[in-house]
Amino acid sequence: MSSTNHGHEGPPIGGPDQDTVKRGYENDTYDAKSVLSVPFLVILFFVLAFGTVTLLFRWLAYPSGDPMAHPGATARNKVSVNERMARIGRGNEVDQPRLEPLRIRTGDSDAARAITRPEAAEGNSPELHPEDLIPSKDRTPELYQSAAGKYGLDRTLGLSDAALEKLFPVSKSGTKPGSSLTASTGSNAGRGVPPALPKTEAPPLPPVPVPQPKPTDPTPVPPKPPEGKK
């Protein structure tokens, strides 16, 4: 038994093989099968997990109809999302503006209606930005009319304060706006001081006549003192 191999014949355990020793370096190679098996196993387990969960939710926990739901509400909810959103609008069933993000999009069914689908040509609320409200001669030409008796916006802005007061007369005895120091605003979280109530005097009440006994009423008899007492 040699003292260098610790009782094992041949090269030391864990050492390089003879070809590597003769070559002087190890070959830079890898097993293609082991590398390609990693993404294959990831895809395989994903498909198995997704398919298993889909089958469980489809056959075991699929949401069923609510027996307590109102039949009218159930029938109204069966229509498409576009038809339900079209109910909201000026002059429609729900007579109020619809929020801008609720857009009606093209598509025959809810399954075909996606956020990537183009919007419908009609039925959506206009999206206005602050820069769209800036008056200009192209956007609001009616504000720039300077005919007889009309003052356009550009001409009105060039008038002096005296000319503006003459052009827009106001009441000389107008009500002075209340001070904002005691008003309930967002800056004081609504904890403003309410204005004092006006003092009003109650009208005098008419005198109430004292009821008089009727002639037909019996004469009241004073109560007798209890026995043993004077």
CORBELCOR-V681494 format. One record per helix or strand. SS is the DSSP state (@ for helix, = for strand). FROM is the first residue (numbers start at 1). TO is the last residue. If there is no record, write none. Layout:
SS|FROM|TO + SS|FROM|TO
//
This chain:
@|18|23 + @|32|59 + @|71|77 + @|81|86 + =|88|88 + =|94|94 + =|105|105 + =|119|119 + @|130|133 + @|141|144 + @|153|157 + @|161|167
//
